[in-house]
């Protein structure tokens, strides 16, 4: 199982079955306890070829709760109007020794 340490700045990336220039909109979401804690829109992501990546900030990851699994998902709508979502991938959230932005 993958892990996010609170206060770090990991990138979350997804490989797509189509080029990212075919995306009209996209959202990378991180949920805990069925509530959206982090959401990154397409304009906040980097796109290369068939890969979309969202860089999480220290503020983002500090908002996550230790001891509660987080679900990460990509939701997209193409320029042609098709919408799809990835399956969730689950990550463990670990604590940091420095519980603030540095």
N, C-alpha and C positions, 0 to 999 in steps of 0.2 A: 504494500500500500504506500502511495506517495504521501508526502508530508509537507505542510507549510508551517514554518516557524513564525510566530507573531513578531512583527516589527521588521521582517525581511522584505525584500522586493523581488519576488519570483516572477517569471514570465509564465503565462499559461498559453499553450499553443495547441492548435487543432489542424490536422490535415484534412482538406476538403476534396470531394470528388469533382470539383470544378474550379476554374481559375477565380481568384478573389476579385478580379475586376468585374465579375458577373454578380457581385453582391450589391443589392440596393441598400440593405440595412443589416446590421448584425448586433447581437448582444452576447457578451460573455457574462454569465451570472454565477455567483457563489452563494449558496443557500446554507443556512444552519437552522435547524428546528423549523423547516419549511418556510422560512422568511428570507427574502433577498437581503444579504448583507453587503455584497459588492456587485456592482453592475458597470460594465464597460461597454460603451457604444462603439460602432464601427470606426468613427472618427478618432477614437482614443486607442485604436489597435494598429498594429503594423501588419501589412499584407505583402507577401512575397509569393509569387506563383500560386500554388494551391494551399498555402499556409497562412493562417491568421493567428496573431499572437497579441495577448493583452498583458501589459506590464503592470503588476500590482505595486502599489506604493506602501510605504511604511504605515501610513494612516489606514489604508485598506486592511492590511493584515493585522494591525492592532485592534481592529473592530471585531475580529474573529474570537470566538470563545474556546478556550482550551478545554479539552475533554469531550467536545462535541464534534462529531464527524461533519465535514463540509462536503457539499455536492457541487460540482462544477459542471456547467453545461453551456453549449453554444447554440444560439437560436439565430437563424438567418432567413432573410427573404431575398430572392434573386431579382434581377432587373426584369425577368420574365414573369414575376409574380408568384413563383413557387416558394413555399415556406417549408423549412425542415428544422429539426432539432437533433442534437446528438444525444446519445445516452449520457446519463450522469456518470462522471467518474468521481469516486469518493476519496477524499484526502483526510489524513489525521492532522489536527492542529496542535502544535506543541508550543510550550511557553518559552519566553525569552528571559534573560536576566536583566534586561534593560527595557522596562515597560513604557517607553516613550519614544517619540521621534528623535533621532540623533542627526 
